[in-house]
Amino acid sequence: MKKNLFFILPLLSLLNACSTLSEKECHNSDWHQLGVQDGRSGLPDRRVDDYAESCKEYGIRPDTQQYLAGRESGLKQYCVASNAFRTGLNGEEYQGVCPADIDMTFHINNTAALNVYKARIRIKDLDSRLDRLEHELLEKDKSEKDRLRLRKEARDLDRDRDRLKADLRFEEHELEKRMEEERYRTIQR
């Protein structure tokens, strides 16, 4: 169950990113504020096309200029180095929305944090699988052949987990270096 939550949460945020507006929301939307919110969330500008599509059936067109102006304002809050780290550690992949002067740095920082997130997920997945194997080994109705197979599988998973933990330490070290570089850049400004 824990394993599934780690994969479901990012999917839910992705589904939310594709959400449509109700008729009431189409009528009452402050397009500038909606753009600000989407910008703060790092959503691509094509999101306004989704709004246009969902509001079209109600005969309403979004104020694209207001939306894009608001989104630009929101992106100024989103496109900061600390947010690249935060979003990556939360499992959010960068959508390439930041201005050219920070885009590559944001992408690199987000990827470094995302690598840590993914390594942690893989380790938790292996931990869950090992727990299941241990419970199976405790079942009294298992044959000796099944127990040998389960023990071998557990040893293999344990080795995989050790390797992944080493990978995680490396990824965390790389992330810490990136964070330290960003702190230094911030001080230099």
Backbone as a printed PyTorch tensor [residue, N CA C, xyz], in Angstrom:
tensor([[[  0.8220,  -1.1980,   0.0000],
         [  0.0000,   0.0000,   0.0000],
         [  0.8620,   1.2570,   0.0000]],

        [[  1.9180,   1.2820,   0.8670],
         [  2.8020,   2.4520,   0.9080],
         [  3.4230,   2.6870,  -0.4550]],

        [[  3.8550,   1.5960,  -1.0790],
         [  4.4920,   1.6820,  -2.3880],
         [  3.5620,   2.3840,  -3.3750]],

        [[  2.3110,   1.9970,  -3.3740],
         [  1.3500,   2.5740,  -4.3070],
         [  1.1360,   4.0570,  -4.0720]],

        [[  1.1490,   4.4910,  -2.8150],
         [  0.9500,   5.9090,  -2.5180],
         [  2.0300,   6.7750,  -3.1470]],

        [[  3.2580,   6.2860,  -3.1660],
         [  4.3580,   7.0760,  -3.7120],
         [  4.2160,   7.2700,  -5.2100]],

        [[  3.5300,   6.3650,  -5.8700],
         [  3.3230,   6.5110,  -7.3000],
         [  1.9980,   7.2040,  -7.5990]],

        [[  1.0360,   7.0720,  -6.7110],
         [ -0.2750,   7.6700,  -6.9260],
         [ -0.2500,   9.1750,  -6.6970]],

        [[  0.4680,   9.6460,  -5.6770],
         [  0.4720,  11.0780,  -5.3710],
         [  0.9400,  11.9320,  -6.5450]],

        [[  2.0770,  11.6060,  -7.1970],
         [  2.4560,  12.4080,  -8.3590],
         [  1.4270,  12.3190,  -9.4880]],

        [[  0.7830,  11.1510,  -9.6450],
         [ -0.2330,  11.0180, -10.6800],
         [ -1.4420,  11.8920, -10.3890]],

        [[ -1.8140,  11.9970,  -9.1110],
         [ -2.9400,  12.8570,  -8.7550],
         [ -2.6470,  14.3120,  -9.0870]],

        [[ -1.4190,  14.7470,  -8.8160],
         [ -1.0800,  16.1320,  -9.1440],
         [ -1.0820,  16.3290, -10.6480]],

        [[ -0.7020,  15.2870, -11.4010],
         [ -0.7360,  15.3760, -12.8550],
         [ -2.1770,  15.4620, -13.3380]],

        [[ -3.0580,  14.6540, -12.7560],
         [ -4.4660,  14.7240, -13.1230],
         [ -5.0570,  16.0820, -12.7820]],

        [[ -4.6680,  16.6220, -11.6330],
         [ -5.1320,  17.9390, -11.2380],
         [ -4.6980,  18.9860, -12.2570]],

        [[ -3.4940,  18.8010, -12.8210],
         [ -2.9790,  19.7410, -13.8080],
         [ -3.8290,  19.7220, -15.0690]],

        [[ -4.5600,  18.6370, -15.3100],
         [ -5.3880,  18.5240, -16.5030],
         [ -6.8550,  18.8010, -16.1910]],

        [[ -7.1310,  19.3190, -15.0210],
         [ -8.5180,  19.4810, -14.6110],
         [ -9.2310,  20.5160, -15.4660]],

        [[-10.5400,  20.3740, -15.5140],
         [-11.3630,  21.3130, -16.2630],
         [-12.0760,  22.2290, -15.2840]],

        [[-12.6370,  23.2870, -15.8350],
         [-13.3780,  24.2360, -15.0100],
         [-14.8740,  23.9900, -15.1730]],

        [[-15.6050,  24.1890, -14.0970],
         [-17.0610,  24.0840, -14.1560],
         [-17.6170,  25.3560, -14.7920]],

        [[-18.8980,  25.3470, -15.0910],
         [-19.5260,  26.5340, -15.6820],
         [-19.3820,  27.7320, -14.7430]],

        [[-19.6220,  27.5050, -13.4580],
         [-19.5000,  28.5830, -12.4770],
         [-18.0730,  29.1280, -12.4530]],

        [[-17.0820,  28.2180, -12.4550],
         [-15.6860,  28.6570, -12.4420],
         [-15.3400,  29.4320, -13.7110]],

        [[-15.8760,  29.0010, -14.8400],
         [-15.6240,  29.7190, -16.0970],
         [-16.1850,  31.1390, -16.0220]],

        [[-17.3860,  31.2850, -15.4580],
         [-18.0180,  32.6100, -15.3400],
         [-17.3040,  33.4910, -14.3240]],

        [[-16.8680,  32.9090, -13.2170],
         [-16.3460,  33.7030, -12.1020],
         [-14.8220,  33.7810, -12.0280]],

        [[-14.1310,  33.1910, -12.9740],
         [-12.6700,  33.1410, -12.8750],
         [-12.0330,  34.5110, -13.0020]],

        [[-11.0950,  34.7450, -12.1080],
         [-10.1880,  35.8860, -12.2310],
         [ -8.9980,  35.3160, -12.9920]],

        [[ -8.9590,  35.5530, -14.2890],
         [ -7.9750,  34.9060, -15.1530],
         [ -6.5530,  35.2760, -14.7650]],

        [[ -6.3630,  36.4950, -14.3130],
         [ -5.0310,  36.9080, -13.8700],
         [ -4.6110,  36.0820, -12.6550]],

        [[ -5.4880,  35.9690, -11.6750],
         [ -5.1730,  35.2150, -10.4560],
         [ -4.9760,  33.7310, -10.7580]],

        [[ -5.7760,  33.2040, -11.6630],
         [ -5.6180,  31.8040, -12.0600],
         [ -4.2510,  31.5960, -12.7150]],

        [[ -3.8220,  32.5660, -13.5160],
         [ -2.4920,  32.5150, -14.1180],
         [ -1.4000,  32.5710, -13.0640]],

        [[ -1.5840,  33.4330, -12.0540],
         [ -0.6110,  33.5220, -10.9550],
         [ -0.4880,  32.1590, -10.2660]],

        [[ -1.6180,  31.5450,  -9.9520],
         [ -1.6050,  30.2380,  -9.2740],
         [ -0.9050,  29.1800, -10.1230]],

        [[ -1.2210,  29.1590, -11.4090],
         [ -0.5940,  28.1700, -12.2870],
         [  0.8990,  28.4380, -12.4350]],

        [[  1.2810,  29.7110, -12.4920],
         [  2.6970,  30.0610, -12.5580],
         [  3.4260,  29.6310, -11.2990]],

        [[  2.8370,  29.8870, -10.1420],
         [  3.4440,  29.4670,  -8.8680],
         [  3.6070,  27.9550,  -8.7900]],

        [[  2.7480,  27.2420,  -9.5110],
         [  2.8100,  25.7770,  -9.5210],
         [  3.7100,  25.2460, -10.6290]],

        [[  4.2550,  26.1440, -11.4490],
         [  5.1580,  25.7220, -12.5180],
         [  4.4670,  25.0250, -13.6730]],

        [[  3.2010,  25.3720, -13.8850],
         [  2.4490,  24.7320, -14.9620],
         [  2.7290,  25.4230, -16.2970]],

        [[  2.7430,  24.6680, -17.3880],
         [  3.0290,  25.2530, -18.7030],
         [  1.9020,  26.1700, -19.1730]],

        [[  2.2400,  27.0860, -20.0860],
         [  1.2500,  28.0560, -20.5520],
         [  0.1220,  27.4160, -21.3560]],

        [[  0.3120,  26.1980, -21.8350],
         [ -0.7670,  25.5230, -22.5690],
         [ -1.9630,  25.2080, -21.6670]],

        [[ -1.7940,  25.3980, -20.3860],
         [ -2.8960,  25.1790, -19.4390],
         [ -4.0910,  26.0680, -19.7860]],

        [[ -3.8060,  27.2770, -20.2930],
         [ -4.8980,  28.1790, -20.6760],
         [ -5.7170,  27.5650, -21.8130]],

        [[ -5.0870,  26.7410, -22.6540],
         [ -5.8260,  26.0530, -23.7160],
         [ -6.8180,  25.0540, -23.1180]],

        [[ -6.4150,  24.3980, -22.0250],
         [ -7.3290,  23.4800, -21.3330],
         [ -8.5360,  24.2430, -20.7900]],

        [[ -8.2620,  25.4230, -20.2290],
         [ -9.3600,  26.2480, -19.7170],
         [-10.2820,  26.6810, -20.8490]],

        [[ -9.6930,  27.0850, -21.9650],
         [-10.4960,  27.5190, -23.1130],
         [-11.3820,  26.3790, -23.5990]],

        [[-10.8230,  25.1800, -23.6340],
         [-11.5820,  24.0180, -24.0860],
         [-12.7430,  23.7150, -23.1390]],

        [[-12.4940,  23.7640, -21.8330],
         [-13.5640,  23.4370, -20.8900],
         [-14.6120,  24.5400, -20.8010]],

        [[-14.2230,  25.7920, -21.0400],
         [-15.1850,  26.8980, -20.9550],
         [-15.9240,  27.1280, -22.2710]],

        [[-15.4080,  26.5620, -23.3560],
         [-16.0210,  26.7510, -24.6740],
         [-17.4690,  26.2770, -24.6800]],

        [[-17.7360,  25.1760, -24.0020],
         [-19.1020,  24.6390, -23.9960],
         [-20.0980,  25.5660, -23.2840]],

        [[-19.5850,  26.5250, -22.5070],
         [-20.4550,  27.4870, -21.8240],
         [-20.4460,  28.8390, -22.5370]],

        [[-19.7850,  28.8900, -23.6860],
         [-19.7240,  30.1250, -24.4550],
         [-18.8100,  31.1770, -23.8390]],

        [[-17.8270,  30.7440, -23.0790],
         [-16.9230,  31.6800, -22.3960],
         [-15.5040,  31.4250, -22.8850]],

        [[-14.7900,  32.5430, -23.1490],
         [-13.3800,  32.4310, -23.5230],
         [-12.5390,  33.0640, -22.4260]],

        [[-11.4760,  32.3960, -22.0290],
         [-10.5960,  32.9770, -21.0120],
         [ -9.9430,  34.2460, -21.5430]],

        [[ -9.6360,  35.1360, -20.6350],
         [ -8.8650,  36.3280, -20.9980],
         [ -7.4010,  35.8940, -21.0020]],

        [[ -6.9410,  35.4750, -22.1610],
         [ -5.6040,  34.9000, -22.2960],
         [ -4.5210,  35.8800, -21.8800]],

        [[ -4.6690,  37.1450, -22.2400],
         [ -3.6570,  38.1400, -21.8680],
         [ -3.5460,  38.2610, -20.3540]],

        [[ -4.6790,  38.3350, -19.6770],
         [ -4.6660,  38.4270, -18.2200],
         [ -4.0680,  37.1580, -17.6040]],

        [[ -4.4630,  36.0200, -18.1520],
         [ -3.9460,  34.7490, -17.6470],
         [ -2.4250,  34.7010, -17.7790]],

        [[ -1.9140,  35.0050, -18.9710],
         [ -0.4700,  34.9270, -19.2150],
         [  0.3040,  35.9440, -18.3860]],

        [[ -0.2730,  37.1330, -18.1940],
         [  0.3880,  38.1330, -17.3420],
         [  0.4590,  37.6210, -15.9010]],

        [[ -0.6210,  37.0360, -15.4300],
         [ -0.6290,  36.4640, -14.0830],
         [  0.3350,  35.3020, -13.9580]],

        [[  0.3810,  34.4700, -14.9830],
         [  1.2880,  33.3230, -14.9640],
         [  2.7360,  33.7840, -14.8930]],

        [[  3.0800,  34.8190, -15.6540],
         [  4.4450,  35.3660, -15.6010],
         [  4.7870,  35.8140, -14.1830]],

        [[  3.8320,  36.4560, -13.5370],
         [  4.0350,  36.8940, -12.1580],
         [  4.2460,  35.6880, -11.2350]],

        [[  3.4450,  34.6600, -11.4100],
         [  3.5770,  33.4490, -10.5990],
         [  4.8850,  32.7230, -10.8510]],

        [[  5.3450,  32.7320, -12.1020],
         [  6.6080,  32.0650, -12.4300],
         [  7.7900,  32.7160, -11.7300]],

        [[  7.6960,  34.0160, -11.4770],
         [  8.7860,  34.6920, -10.7610],
         [  8.9530,  34.1030,  -9.3630]],

        [[  7.8610,  33.6400,  -8.7870],
         [  7.9240,  33.0090,  -7.4700],
         [  8.3270,  31.5370,  -7.5780]],

        [[  7.9420,  30.9100,  -8.6680],
         [  8.2500,  29.4910,  -8.8610],
         [  9.7100,  29.2750,  -9.2470]],

        [[ 10.2170,  30.1030, -10.1330],
         [ 11.5320,  29.8910, -10.7530],
         [ 12.6780,  30.3970,  -9.8850]],

        [[ 12.7760,  29.8720,  -8.6810],
         [ 13.8940,  30.1780,  -7.7900],
         [ 14.5560,  28.8520,  -7.4200]],

        [[ 15.8540,  28.9170,  -7.1590],
         [ 16.6370,  27.6980,  -6.9360],
         [ 16.0550,  26.8200,  -5.8320]],

        [[ 15.6560,  27.4240,  -4.7280],
         [ 15.1520,  26.6180,  -3.6110],
         [ 13.9060,  25.8340,  -4.0160]],

        [[ 13.1180,  26.3890,  -4.9190],
         [ 11.9160,  25.7040,  -5.3740],
         [ 12.2610,  24.5180,  -6.2750]],

        [[ 13.3460,  24.6310,  -7.0260],
         [ 13.7840,  23.5040,  -7.8560],
         [ 14.0780,  22.3020,  -6.9700]],

        [[ 14.7340,  22.5490,  -5.8520],
         [ 15.0510,  21.4640,  -4.9200],
         [ 13.7790,  20.9250,  -4.2650]],

        [[ 12.9280,  21.8310,  -3.7970],
         [ 11.7010,  21.4170,  -3.1070],
         [ 10.8150,  20.5750,  -4.0200]],

        [[ 10.6010,  21.0520,  -5.2460],
         [  9.7160,  20.3170,  -6.1490],
         [ 10.2940,  18.9510,  -6.5030]],

        [[ 11.5900,  18.8950,  -6.7360],
         [ 12.2130,  17.6080,  -7.0430],
         [ 12.0940,  16.6240,  -5.9010]],

        [[ 12.3270,  17.0960,  -4.6840],
         [ 12.2130,  16.2160,  -3.5120],
         [ 10.7790,  15.7650,  -3.2680]],

        [[  9.8100,  16.5030,  -3.8420],
         [  8.4000,  16.1060,  -3.7540],
         [  7.9750,  15.2320,  -4.9310]],

        [[  8.9300,  14.9040,  -5.8100],
         [  8.6090,  14.0330,  -6.9390],
         [  8.0420,  14.7480,  -8.1440]],

        [[  8.1510,  16.0680,  -8.1750],
         [  7.6130,  16.8410,  -9.2950],
         [  8.7150,  17.0910, -10.3210]],

        [[  8.4480,  16.6890, -11.5450],
         [  9.4190,  16.8750, -12.6120],
         [  9.2220,  18.2540, -13.2410]],

        [[ 10.3240,  18.9470, -13.4490],
         [ 10.3160,  20.2920, -14.0260],
         [  9.7310,  20.2660, -15.4380]],

        [[  8.8590,  21.2350, -15.7290],
         [  8.1470,  21.3010, -17.0010],
         [  8.7680,  22.2670, -18.0110]],

        [[  9.9450,  22.8040, -17.7040],
         [ 10.6150,  23.7020, -18.6450],
         [  9.9310,  25.0460, -18.8060]],

        [[  9.4380,  25.6090, -17.7060],
         [  8.6460,  26.8400, -17.7830],
         [  9.4010,  28.1050, -17.3930]],

        [[ 10.6000,  27.9780, -16.8760],
         [ 11.3290,  29.1500, -16.3760],
         [ 12.0170,  29.9060, -17.5100]],

        [[ 12.2970,  31.1980, -17.2840],
         [ 13.0020,  31.9900, -18.2940],
         [ 14.3770,  31.3900, -18.5970]],

        [[ 14.8840,  31.7040, -19.7780],
         [ 16.1400,  31.1180, -20.2700],
         [ 17.3060,  31.3090, -19.3080]],

        [[ 17.3490,  32.4370, -18.5970],
         [ 18.4960,  32.7040, -17.7220],
         [ 18.5650,  31.7790, -16.5100]],

        [[ 17.4740,  31.1250, -16.1580],
         [ 17.4900,  30.1940, -15.0170],
         [ 17.0660,  28.7820, -15.4210]],

        [[ 16.5660,  28.6170, -16.6300],
         [ 15.9910,  27.3410, -17.0580],
         [ 16.9320,  26.1560, -16.8340]],

        [[ 18.1550,  26.2350, -17.3260],
         [ 19.0810,  25.1040, -17.2250],
         [ 19.4370,  24.8130, -15.7640]],

        [[ 19.7110,  25.8490, -15.0000],
         [ 20.0480,  25.6620, -13.5830],
         [ 18.8720,  25.0490, -12.8300]],

        [[ 17.6720,  25.5560, -13.0920],
         [ 16.4780,  25.0230, -12.4340],
         [ 16.3250,  23.5460, -12.7880]],

        [[ 16.4820,  23.2340, -14.0550],
         [ 16.3460,  21.8490, -14.5160],
         [ 17.3700,  20.9380, -13.8280]],

        [[ 18.6240,  21.3640, -13.7830],
         [ 19.6820,  20.5570, -13.1570],
         [ 19.3970,  20.3530, -11.6690]],

        [[ 19.0010,  21.4210, -10.9780],
         [ 18.7170,  21.3210,  -9.5420],
         [ 17.4990,  20.4450,  -9.2710]],

        [[ 16.4600,  20.6060, -10.0850],
         [ 15.2630,  19.7950,  -9.9280],
         [ 15.5890,  18.3220, -10.1710]],

        [[ 16.3860,  18.0520, -11.1930],
         [ 16.7550,  16.6740, -11.5180],
         [ 17.5690,  16.0440, -10.3930]],

        [[ 18.4980,  16.7980,  -9.8130],
         [ 19.2960,  16.2760,  -8.6960],
         [ 18.3860,  15.8970,  -7.5270]],

        [[ 17.4250,  16.7490,  -7.2210],
         [ 16.4910,  16.4650,  -6.1230],
         [ 15.5540,  15.3150,  -6.4880]],

        [[ 15.1130,  15.2820,  -7.7300],
         [ 14.2250,  14.2130,  -8.1920],
         [ 14.9290,  12.8560,  -8.1360]],

        [[ 16.2190,  12.8240,  -8.4200],
         [ 16.9850,  11.5750,  -8.3180],
         [ 16.9930,  11.0510,  -6.8880]],

        [[ 17.1010,  11.9520,  -5.9190],
         [ 17.0410,  11.5490,  -4.5070],
         [ 15.6560,  10.9930,  -4.1950]],

        [[ 14.6260,  11.6950,  -4.6370],
         [ 13.2450,  11.2460,  -4.4230],
         [ 13.0460,   9.8350,  -4.9840]],

        [[ 13.4770,   9.6300,  -6.2210],
         [ 13.2840,   8.3310,  -6.8740],
         [ 14.0720,   7.2280,  -6.1700]],

        [[ 15.2800,   7.5280,  -5.7270],
         [ 16.0780,   6.5270,  -5.0030],
         [ 15.3850,   6.1410,  -3.7000]],

        [[ 14.8390,   7.1190,  -3.0070],
         [ 14.1210,   6.8250,  -1.7570],
         [ 12.9000,   5.9500,  -2.0190]],

        [[ 12.1910,   6.2320,  -3.1060],
         [ 11.0120,   5.4410,  -3.4630],
         [ 11.4150,   3.9940,  -3.7480]],

        [[ 12.4890,   3.8190,  -4.5070],
         [ 12.9360,   2.4570,  -4.8290],
         [ 13.3140,   1.6910,  -3.5630]],

        [[ 13.9650,   2.3690,  -2.6310],
         [ 14.3430,   1.7090,  -1.3740],
         [ 13.0980,   1.3380,  -0.5760]],

        [[ 12.1310,   2.2400,  -0.5050],
         [ 10.8920,   1.9230,   0.2260],
         [ 10.1600,   0.7570,  -0.4260]],

        [[ 10.2000,   0.7130,  -1.7500],
         [  9.5800,  -0.3960,  -2.4650],
         [ 10.2590,  -1.7150,  -2.0900]],

        [[ 11.5810,  -1.7180,  -2.0870],
         [ 12.3120,  -2.9340,  -1.6990],
         [ 12.0460,  -3.3020,  -0.2450]],

        [[ 11.9800,  -2.3020,   0.6250],
         [ 11.6630,  -2.5730,   2.0340],
         [ 10.3020,  -3.2540,   2.1570]],

        [[  9.3220,  -2.7770,   1.4000],
         [  7.9830,  -3.3820,   1.4320],
         [  8.0270,  -4.8180,   0.9240]],

        [[  8.7530,  -5.0270,  -0.1530],
         [  8.8670,  -6.3770,  -0.6980],
         [  9.5660,  -7.3100,   0.2910]],

        [[ 10.6070,  -6.8100,   0.9550],
         [ 11.2970,  -7.6250,   1.9690],
         [ 10.3750,  -7.9460,   3.1430]],

        [[  9.5800,  -6.9690,   3.5640],
         [  8.6160,  -7.2190,   4.6460],
         [  7.6420,  -8.3290,   4.2570]],

        [[  7.1410,  -8.2650,   3.0200],
         [  6.2110,  -9.2990,   2.5570],
         [  6.8750, -10.6770,   2.5610]],

        [[  8.1260, -10.7110,   2.1020],
         [  8.8460, -11.9940,   2.0950],
         [  9.0380, -12.5330,   3.5070]],

        [[  9.3790, -11.6610,   4.4390],
         [  9.5550, -12.0930,   5.8320],
         [  8.2570, -12.6620,   6.3920]],

        [[  7.1370, -12.0190,   6.0650],
         [  5.8420, -12.5340,   6.5280],
         [  5.5470, -13.8910,   5.8920]],

        [[  5.8740, -14.0250,   4.6200],
         [  5.6630, -15.3150,   3.9560],
         [  6.5170, -16.4070,   4.5920]],

        [[  7.7500, -16.0490,   4.9500],
         [  8.6330, -17.0380,   5.5810],
         [  8.0920, -17.5050,   6.9310]],

        [[  7.3380, -16.6640,   7.6060],
         [  6.7790, -17.0220,   8.9120],
         [  5.5420, -17.9130,   8.8020]],

        [[  4.9720, -17.9880,   7.6040],
         [  3.7900, -18.8330,   7.4250],
         [  4.1740, -20.2970,   7.6250]],

        [[  3.3790, -20.9740,   8.4050],
         [  3.7000, -22.3470,   8.7870],
         [  3.4860, -23.3530,   7.6540]],

        [[  2.6360, -23.0430,   6.7100],
         [  2.3060, -24.0270,   5.6730],
         [  3.2660, -24.0190,   4.4790]],

        [[  4.3870, -23.3350,   4.5760],
         [  5.3600, -23.2770,   3.4800],
         [  6.2280, -24.5300,   3.4770]],

        [[  6.4530, -25.0510,   2.2870],
         [  7.3610, -26.2000,   2.1550],
         [  8.8030, -25.7080,   2.2730]],

        [[  9.7150, -26.6410,   2.4910],
         [ 11.1320, -26.2740,   2.6030],
         [ 11.6270, -25.6830,   1.2840]],

        [[ 11.1410, -26.2250,   0.1830],
         [ 11.5170, -25.7040,  -1.1370],
         [ 11.0790, -24.2420,  -1.2800]],

        [[  9.8550, -23.9460,  -0.8540],
         [  9.3540, -22.5620,  -0.9040],
         [ 10.1720, -21.6520,   0.0040]],

        [[ 10.5060, -22.1590,   1.1780],
         [ 11.3020, -21.3550,   2.1110],
         [ 12.6860, -21.0350,   1.5290]],

        [[ 13.3100, -22.0160,   0.8910],
         [ 14.6160, -21.7780,   0.2620],
         [ 14.5040, -20.7140,  -0.8340]],

        [[ 13.4540, -20.8300,  -1.6390],
         [ 13.2240, -19.8510,  -2.7050],
         [ 13.0080, -18.4550,  -2.1160]],

        [[ 12.2050, -18.3610,  -1.0690],
         [ 11.9260, -17.0710,  -0.4330],
         [ 13.1800, -16.4790,   0.2070]],

        [[ 13.9940, -17.3330,   0.8380],
         [ 15.2440, -16.8400,   1.4420],
         [ 16.1950, -16.2980,   0.3740]],

        [[ 16.2980, -17.0190,  -0.7390],
         [ 17.1570, -16.5600,  -1.8350],
         [ 16.6410, -15.2210,  -2.3740]],

        [[ 15.3470, -15.1470,  -2.5760],
         [ 14.7540, -13.9000,  -3.0690],
         [ 15.0160, -12.7570,  -2.0840]],

        [[ 14.8920, -13.0480,  -0.7950],
         [ 15.1480, -12.0270,   0.2300],
         [ 16.6120, -11.5840,   0.2080]],

        [[ 17.5370, -12.5330,   0.0510],
         [ 18.9680, -12.1660,  -0.0290],
         [ 19.2340, -11.2890,  -1.2490]],

        [[ 18.6260, -11.6540,  -2.3770],
         [ 18.8030, -10.8550,  -3.5980],
         [ 18.2570,  -9.4390,  -3.4030]],

        [[ 17.0800,  -9.3480,  -2.8110],
         [ 16.4830,  -8.0300,  -2.5630],
         [ 17.3170,  -7.2290,  -1.5730]],

        [[ 17.8520,  -7.9100,  -0.5880],
         [ 18.6900,  -7.2350,   0.4020],
         [ 19.9440,  -6.6570,  -0.2630]],

        [[ 20.5490,  -7.4290,  -1.1670],
         [ 21.7130,  -6.9220,  -1.9160],
         [ 21.3180,  -5.7240,  -2.7770]],

        [[ 20.1590,  -5.8470,  -3.4400],
         [ 19.6700,  -4.7270,  -4.2570],
         [ 19.4580,  -3.4860,  -3.3950]],

        [[ 18.8890,  -3.6910,  -2.2180],
         [ 18.6420,  -2.5620,  -1.3170],
         [ 19.9550,  -1.9180,  -0.8820]],

        [[ 20.9580,  -2.7280,  -0.5750],
         [ 22.2660,  -2.1760,  -0.2010],
         [ 22.8510,  -1.3400,  -1.3380]],

        [[ 22.7240,  -1.8480,  -2.5570],
         [ 23.2150,  -1.1020,  -3.7170],
         [ 22.4450,   0.2110,  -3.8810]],

        [[ 21.1300,   0.1370,  -3.7260],
         [ 20.3090,   1.3440,  -3.8470],
         [ 20.6200,   2.3520,  -2.7460]],

        [[ 20.9190,   1.8550,  -1.5540],
         [ 21.2870,   2.7760,  -0.4720],
         [ 22.5930,   3.4840,  -0.7940]],

        [[ 23.5260,   2.7680,  -1.4110],
         [ 24.7770,   3.4110,  -1.8380],
         [ 24.4800,   4.4530,  -2.9180]],

        [[ 23.5830,   4.1070,  -3.8480],
         [ 23.1750,   5.0680,  -4.8850],
         [ 22.5280,   6.2930,  -4.2510]],

        [[ 21.6910,   6.0600,  -3.2450],
         [ 21.0260,   7.1720,  -2.5680],
         [ 22.0450,   8.0790,  -1.8940]],

        [[ 23.0140,   7.4920,  -1.2200],
         [ 24.0510,   8.3200,  -0.5840],
         [ 24.7620,   9.1810,  -1.6270]],

        [[ 25.0590,   8.5910,  -2.7820],
         [ 25.7000,   9.3490,  -3.8580],
         [ 24.7860,  10.4810,  -4.3300]],

        [[ 23.5080,  10.1720,  -4.5830],
         [ 22.5510,  11.1840,  -5.0600],
         [ 22.3620,  12.2880,  -4.0210]],

        [[ 22.3010,  11.9160,  -2.7410],
         [ 22.1700,  12.9250,  -1.6860],
         [ 23.4140,  13.8090,  -1.6270]],

        [[ 24.5680,  13.2130,  -1.8270],
         [ 25.8130,  13.9890,  -1.8420],
         [ 25.8080,  14.9670,  -3.0210]],

        [[ 25.3960,  14.4950,  -4.1890],
         [ 25.3150,  15.3670,  -5.3700],
         [ 24.3200,  16.5020,  -5.1290]],

        [[ 23.1940,  16.1810,  -4.5120],
         [ 22.1900,  17.1980,  -4.2170],
         [ 22.7450,  18.2270,  -3.2430]],

        [[ 23.4190,  17.7610,  -2.2220],
         [ 23.9920,  18.6830,  -1.2370],
         [ 25.0020,  19.6170,  -1.9000]],

        [[ 25.8030,  19.0910,  -2.8130],
         [ 26.7520,  19.9400,  -3.5480],
         [ 26.0100,  21.0070,  -4.3470]],

        [[ 24.9370,  20.6110,  -5.0300],
         [ 24.1460,  21.5730,  -5.8200],
         [ 23.5500,  22.6470,  -4.8970]],

        [[ 23.0360,  22.2170,  -3.7560],
         [ 22.4280,  23.1670,  -2.8230],
         [ 23.4810,  24.1350,  -2.2830]],

        [[ 24.6480,  23.6140,  -1.9870],
         [ 25.7350,  24.4650,  -1.4880],
         [ 26.1610,  25.4700,  -2.5610]],

        [[ 26.2400,  25.0310,  -3.8020],
         [ 26.5790,  25.9390,  -4.9050],
         [ 25.5400,  27.0510,  -5.0250]],

        [[ 24.2730,  26.6980,  -4.8770],
         [ 23.2070,  27.7060,  -4.9690],
         [ 23.2750,  28.6790,  -3.7990]],

        [[ 23.5680,  28.1700,  -2.6020],
         [ 23.7140,  29.0680,  -1.4510],
         [ 24.8580,  30.0480,  -1.6930]],

        [[ 25.9550,  29.5480,  -2.2370],
         [ 27.1090,  30.4000,  -2.5300],
         [ 26.7370,  31.4580,  -3.5720]],

        [[ 26.0310,  31.0440,  -4.6290],
         [ 25.5940,  32.0040,  -5.6610],
         [ 24.6880,  33.0720,  -5.0740]],

        [[ 23.8060,  32.6530,  -4.1770],
         [ 22.8810,  33.6000,  -3.5530],
         [ 23.6440,  34.6220,  -2.7240]],

        [[ 24.6580,  34.1770,  -2.0070],
         [ 25.4730,  35.0880,  -1.1910],
         [ 26.2310,  36.0630,  -2.0810]],

        [[ 26.6920,  35.5880,  -3.2300],
         [ 27.4840,  36.4180,  -4.1400],
         [ 26.6600,  37.5060,  -4.8220]],

        [[ 25.3580,  37.3360,  -4.8810],
         [ 24.4970,  38.3180,  -5.5770],
         [ 24.3020,  39.5420,  -4.7790]]])
